[in-house]
Amino acid sequence: MTRWTHDIPRWPSGLRDETSLPYAAWRVLDLVDGKRTLAQIASQLELSQEDVERALEQAQSWTSRALRREQPVTEAVLGNVTQALVSVVGPIGEFLIDDALEQVGEGATLSALLGAVAPELDETHLHQFVRQLRARRLA
């Protein structure tokens, strides 16, 4: 059973042409025009309808992550990121966040903040930090 209205898929909300997606997802999305059904898209691409649905779900997932990365750093987001970092590196995490905020400036995005923090972490801590962010639905 599909989750698409009348088996006619739509682009995920918030998806833009410049959103980074795997080729398999873009290949399907190139045919999503609000008129073609899943069956028509699958037939044209010589895929199963399940493969088309998987590509659409993957596009939705990637789009959601992209939108989260581009969200502004609010107090709530900052608190979550700080907690995630402190859980990995201890109290020094608060200082790393302060330094990163100075670097990215006012009105920064989550992506910019994380980009400023990441180089300060060794590989092990970076992987742990990313796991913490994923658990908090920030990465």
N, C-alpha and C positions, 0 to 999 in steps of 0.2 A: 504494500500500500504506500503510495507516495504522499509526501507532505506538501505538494505543490498544487495550487488552486487549478482545478480543471486540467491537470497535467501540463500546464503552460508555465514554465519556470520564469522567474524574474531575476534580475541582477540583485545581489545582496545589497541591502541598504547601506549606504556609505561607501560603496565601492567606486573607485575612480580609475580612469585609464592608467594613471601612474602607480596604482597600488601594485606592489610586488606580489605576484602569484606564480605558482608552478605552471609550466607550459600546459600540462594536462588540463588544468582549470581554465586557463585563458582560451584554450582550443574549444572547449565547450561554450564558454561565455561569448565567444565571437559569434555564435549562432543563436544566442538568447536574444530574442527581439520582441517578446511579448505576444508573438503570434504562433511561433512554432511550438509544437508539443514535445514532450520528452521523447516520445516515440520517433518523431520526425528528426529531432537532433541526433538521437542514437543511430538511426538509420543512415543519416548523412555522414556521420563520423565512423560508421561501422563499429559501434560500441553497443553494449547492452544498456538498457534503461537504468539498471543498477549502477553501472559505471558512470553514466551521466549524472545520476543523483549524487554519487560519491564525489564527483568533481565539483558539483554545486555546493555540497556541504563543506568541502575543503575550502572553496572560495569564501564561503560565509565565515568559516573559522579564521582564515587568514585576514579577512577584512576586519573582523572584530578585534583581532590582535593589533592590526595597523591603527585602528581608531583609538584603542587604548594607549598605544605608544604616543600618539599625537595629541592626547588630552593635555590640558594645561595642568601645571603642578599646583593643585589646591592644597589647603592645609590637611585635608583627609588623605590625599595621595601622598603628600610629604610624610605624614605620620606613618603610613603603611610602609613606604620605602625605607624610612629610618628604622622602623622595627625589624624589617627584613634584614637590613644590613647589620644592625646591632646583634641580632641573633646569630650572625655568622662571624663577625670580627670583634664583638664586644663593644664597650663604650666608645672606642675610637671611631666607631661607625658614625656617631653624631658629628664628630669633627670632619670626617670625610664628606658627609652630606653638606655641612656648612661651607666647606671649601668648594664643593661642586656647585652649590647655589650661587656663590660669588662668581664663579667662572661662567655660568650660563646666563645669569642676570634675571631681571624681572620678567615675568610672563613666559618663562621657559616651559617647554613641553616635557612630558615624562621621558621621551626619547633622548632629549638633550641632557636631562639630568642623569639618566642612566649611562649615557655616553661619557659623561664627565667622571662618574664614579668608577666605571669598569677598569680603566687603565691603572687605577690605584690598587687593584686586587690581584693577587697571584691566581694562577689557574684553578687551584683547588677551591679557594674562597669565591672566585667568580662563579664556578659551577654551583656551589652551595647557595650563593646569593640568587642566582637565576631560579633555582628550585624554590626558594622562599618567595620570590616574586610570582612564580607560577601558582603557588599555593594560595596566594592572595589575589590571583587573577589580574596581575599587573604585567605579565609577560606572556 
